[in-house]
Amino acid sequence: MGGHRYISVPMRSTHPPVRFTAPLKPVPHGGLYVIVPPAVVRAAQLAHGARVKGTVNDVEYRSSLMKYSGAFHLGVHKATVQKASVGPGDRVEVTLERDKESLPTDIVPTDRAGALARAPRAAASWQALSPARRREYVKGILEAKQLETRAGRIARIVQTLAAGVPKRPTWQPKR
């Protein structure tokens, strides 16, 4: 199992949380992650992009699963690392389960929804976006302090999406 140990954690839900231990690994461009063993992913019935919650050394977190080179990765936020007093190479105990709670950015503002309703092509592009990309757009709207700024951001989102689904930016290493 590549240095991982896992056991089921009993709970009353349909898909109970699972527990495993793994080393914290550094991300080349910053941050830390753990590799989630395939048996844990199957036991929790998770998939790439699934929102999850749990604990890292008893410190609560919320995150999403990522899949790179066939392995599931769980990013560990800086605040979680600090509260757990751990660092790169440390073995951590992780509990993991599907996160069914909505994030504030999961709720589409009514003014944005109305603007998309008037632009069918933009609405179709919105539906084709990943949940993470949708949350990015909603976050931009929610962070606007002025009504004019908010309206401008909504207009730009509709204009962008009316042209089709924007290409997803990907990280490229510096050369």
Secondary structure, DSSP 8 states (H G I E B T S, - for coil): -TT-EEEE---SSSS--EEEEEE-EE-TTS-EEEEE-HHHHHHTT--TT-EEEEEETTEEEEEEEEEETTEEEEEE-HHHHHHHT--TT-EEEEEEEE--S--GGGS--HHHHHHHHT-HHHHHHHHHS-HHHHHHHHHHHHT--SHHHHHHHHHHHHHHHHT------------
